[in-house]
């Protein structure tokens, strides 16, 4: 299973890296621009994927701690819930910051003079 996952990830990476070269029209666009946008797209995809993964793990740990705390002390569930909601909002803000950086990277045009 691990070998199949590794092969599929390497294949996906190869397709992502070589797709702009395969679909690019010959002589109609600047290869530097094409390479920049290909790498920016790949970087944006990896960046938002890692941000979503990290925030998902963080939210899972927070939720697990809140449910364990509520199970141990049901009378404190109100305070635990309030702290949990504030913590989840802070964690989600990290994903939104990553999304903003990704969108700026993706839509910024460094070739405008």
Backbone torsions as a table, in degrees:
resi	resn	phi	psi	omega
1	UNK	NA	-42.4	-179.1
2	UNK	-65.0	-38.0	179.7
3	UNK	-67.3	-39.7	178.7
4	UNK	-64.7	-41.0	178.5
5	UNK	-64.9	-41.6	178.7
6	UNK	-64.1	-44.1	179.9
7	UNK	-64.8	-41.7	-179.3
8	UNK	-67.8	-36.9	177.8
9	UNK	-67.5	-40.5	177.5
10	UNK	-66.3	-37.7	176.8
11	UNK	-64.8	-43.8	178.0
12	UNK	-61.8	-41.0	177.8
13	UNK	-64.8	-42.3	178.7
14	UNK	-64.1	-41.7	178.6
15	UNK	-64.5	-41.7	-179.7
16	UNK	-65.7	-35.8	-178.3
17	UNK	-78.7	-33.8	-174.7
18	UNK	-100.2	-4.7	179.0
19	UNK	-62.9	-42.1	178.5
20	UNK	-62.5	-33.6	178.6
21	UNK	-70.3	-39.3	-177.8
22	UNK	-71.5	-37.3	-176.2
23	UNK	-94.9	-6.1	-179.3
24	UNK	-72.0	135.2	177.8
25	UNK	-76.9	139.8	-175.6
26	UNK	-73.7	125.1	174.2
27	UNK	77.9	1.1	-177.5
28	UNK	-100.0	-19.8	-179.8
29	UNK	-133.6	158.0	-180.0
30	UNK	-74.1	126.1	-178.8
31	UNK	-64.7	-26.5	178.2
32	UNK	-67.1	-43.3	178.1
33	UNK	-64.6	-42.5	-179.4
34	UNK	-62.4	-43.3	179.3
35	UNK	-66.0	-40.0	178.9
36	UNK	-61.1	-49.0	-177.9
37	UNK	-67.8	-31.5	176.5
38	UNK	-66.3	-45.5	179.6
39	UNK	-70.0	-35.5	177.1
40	UNK	-64.6	-41.0	178.7
41	UNK	-64.8	-43.2	178.9
42	UNK	-65.3	-42.7	178.4
43	UNK	-64.4	-39.1	178.0
44	UNK	-64.9	-41.9	179.7
45	UNK	-64.4	-43.9	178.9
46	UNK	-67.0	-41.3	-178.2
47	UNK	-63.1	-48.6	-178.5
48	UNK	-71.5	-30.1	176.1
49	UNK	-65.1	-44.0	178.3
50	UNK	-67.8	-37.2	178.0
51	UNK	-64.2	-43.2	179.1
52	UNK	-66.4	-38.5	178.0
53	UNK	-63.4	-47.4	-178.5
54	UNK	-64.7	-43.4	179.8
55	UNK	-70.1	-33.3	176.1
56	UNK	-64.3	-42.0	177.6
57	UNK	-65.5	-42.5	179.1
58	UNK	-62.7	-42.2	178.7
59	UNK	-66.1	-37.5	177.9
60	UNK	-63.3	-42.6	178.0
61	UNK	-65.8	-39.9	178.6
62	UNK	-64.9	-42.9	179.1
63	UNK	-65.6	-39.3	178.2
64	UNK	-62.5	-43.7	178.7
65	UNK	-64.1	-38.5	179.5
66	UNK	-67.1	-41.8	179.9
67	UNK	-68.7	-36.4	176.8
68	UNK	-67.0	-39.3	178.2
69	UNK	-66.0	-39.8	178.0
70	UNK	-67.9	-35.9	178.7
71	UNK	-67.4	-35.2	179.9
72	UNK	-76.3	-37.7	-175.8
73	UNK	-137.9	86.8	-177.0
74	UNK	-63.7	-24.0	-179.9
75	UNK	-69.4	-22.7	-178.1
76	UNK	-94.3	14.9	-174.9
77	UNK	-63.6	-32.5	179.5
78	UNK	-64.7	-46.4	178.8
79	UNK	-67.6	-39.2	179.5
80	UNK	-65.4	-41.3	-179.8
81	UNK	-64.5	-41.8	178.7
82	UNK	-62.3	-46.7	178.8
83	UNK	-64.2	-37.9	178.8
84	UNK	-63.6	-45.6	-178.9
85	UNK	-63.8	-42.0	178.1
86	UNK	-65.0	-42.6	178.5
87	UNK	-64.1	-42.0	178.4
88	UNK	-65.1	-35.9	176.8
89	UNK	-65.1	-40.3	178.1
90	UNK	-65.3	-41.0	179.0
91	UNK	-66.3	-41.8	-179.7
92	UNK	-66.4	-30.3	177.4
93	UNK	-63.7	-31.0	176.5
94	UNK	-64.1	-39.6	177.2
95	UNK	-67.3	-36.2	178.3
96	UNK	-68.3	-39.9	175.7
97	UNK	-60.7	-42.4	178.0
98	UNK	-63.6	-39.2	177.7
99	UNK	-63.2	-40.9	178.6
100	UNK	-63.1	-44.3	178.5
101	UNK	-63.1	-41.6	179.1
102	UNK	-63.9	-43.1	179.7
103	UNK	-66.7	-38.1	176.0
104	UNK	-64.1	-44.0	179.3
105	UNK	-64.1	-39.6	-175.9
106	UNK	-73.3	-38.9	-174.7
107	UNK	-99.8	-6.8	176.3
108	UNK	-70.9	136.6	-178.8
109	UNK	-112.6	101.3	-178.6
110	UNK	-76.7	-3.8	-176.1
111	UNK	-97.4	2.7	177.7
112	UNK	-79.0	130.8	-177.8
113	UNK	-100.5	NA	NA
